[in-house]
Amino acid sequence: MKALTWNGVNDLSVERVPDPQINNRQDAIVEVRLSSVCGSDLHLLGGYMPAMERGDVLGHEFLGDIVEVGADVRKRSVGERVVVCSFFGCGQCWYCQNDLWSLCDNANTNPGLTELTYGQPLGACFGYSHALGGNAGSHAEYIRVPYADHGAFPVPEGVSDRAAVFASDAAPTGWMGADLGGVKSGDVVAVWGCGGVGQMAARAAMLLGAERVIAIDRFPERLAMTAEHVGCETIDYTQTDVGGELLERSGGRGPDVCIEAVGMEAHTDGPVNLYDKAKQQLRLESDRPSALREAIYHCRKGGTVFCLGVFGGLIDKFPMGALLNKGLTLRGAQQMGQNYIPMLLDRIAAGDLKTDHLMTHPMSLDEGPKGYDMFKNKKDGCVRAVLKP
């Protein structure tokens, strides 16, 4: 079959790779309908995430049709159109039983690197390096889905492929940030980043009852899209003082909940951006945390900061003093979509949650390298390139 493969830093190509096979009795094989690029993929392209190997198939946000199931698959069947959660879990370990799906003890068959790096092994994701299991990704004609009963969810009739594909990763990631960030009725919420995940986090905060939601970015087309399709307030951080704006819009206190949806390659104005880029390129720090720093500085005293953006290692000049002395709660997680995807599909079907606008650039699988170039370099207003095999 054809698949989009990683061949080195910023080097992608469409190649012929072996068709996936049922390896375990709980597997399913899915014929991919749509597979979206994601901001976290850019960390792989740039060489910032370890354990990538030449020929690895990328992609983790997708939907498709089940064409084969293993002998122990009970809930899913051949012919179903399904959205698949990007992080998958066994459903049986302590973490899965406690709805901490991305921390599954059994899904990652190659846990050694994350155990060494983080002190304990992490879970498994599609197409996201051998540190997270070495699983082939979704930018392909077919994909093997482990633990299909726990990670593949049928798409309701009437929900388009274009809308449903983002229930795989962007929508549940964003919703998790608002949910685990503790957003409640009457809150003021600030979201750093107006990409797919940031927009979904902002919309989730609104649906959870926030009184005001403010999304922060620098790209005019993303700010305009967020205002139009999400319906929240926006701030262009290149045109105004973000801290002052947030104080003014929150009665002088600062946001109750700050959600960072940018990650390890964040941008900011001023010399600190040059400092972080230089240290990252020299590998003196692995991640650029400017958006996370801002979220901590601008959150109200006693508030909560939730980190949705992907970070891989170490950051410099972390404002621990602000975190401690302001009495903040800091949380973060890889997405646990099993807790949210069925609900999100119902909300999409009901019209409460709009996702299809994120698909700005539909493309064929053969155009995958072009799609990632447009996405990475923000060409032609690209928010998400979505590949169709």
Buried (B, 14 or more C-beta within 10 A) or exposed (E): BBBBBBBEEBEBEBBEBEEBEBEEEBBBBBBBBBBBBBBBBBBBBBEBBBBBEEEBBBBBBBBBBBEBBBEEBEEBEEEBBBBBBBBBBBBEBEBBEEEBBBBBBBBBEBBEBBEEBEEEBBBBBBBBBBBBBBBBBBBBBBBBBBBBBBBBBBBBEEBEBBBBBBBBBBBBBBBBBBBBBBBBEEBBBBBBBBBBBBBBBBBBBBBBEBBBBBBBBBBEBBBEBBBEBBEBBBBBBEEEEBEEBBBEBBEEBBBBBBBBBBBBBBBBEEEBBEBBBEBBEEEEBBBBBBBBBBBBBBBBEEBBBBBBBBBBBEBBEBBEEBBEEBEBBBBBBBBBBBBBBBBBBEBBBEEEBBBBBBBBBBBEBEBBBBBBBBBBEBEEBBBBBBBEB
